[in-house]
Amino acid sequence: MTQFADLPNFGPKSQQMLEQAGIHTIEQLRELGAVRAYLQVKQHGGNASLNLLWAMEGALSGRHWQEVAKHDRLSLLMQLEDMEKSSRA
């Protein structure tokens, strides 16, 4: 079974934050997607920076987190904002 730490961009701290948020498998991460998973980490008290969002998206798409931050930052931030608004409504 592949561990989070086996994915690109992930280390033990990232894995710990995901597990504390109830995300224990890569399949769960894929089902949630990077933005929902990031929100779930934040909602469970995770002290996650946006670098975790970039790392998760990169892991799911097979890219380095810095490439994600450079090319997909605006799109991911807009998705994040939309999900935060809908969760408050």
Buried (B, 14 or more C-beta within 10 A) or exposed (E): EEEBEEBEBBEEEBBEBBBEBEBEBBEBBEEBBBBBBBBBBBEBEBEBEBBBBBBBBBBBEEBBBEEBBEEBBEEBEEBBEEBEEEEEE
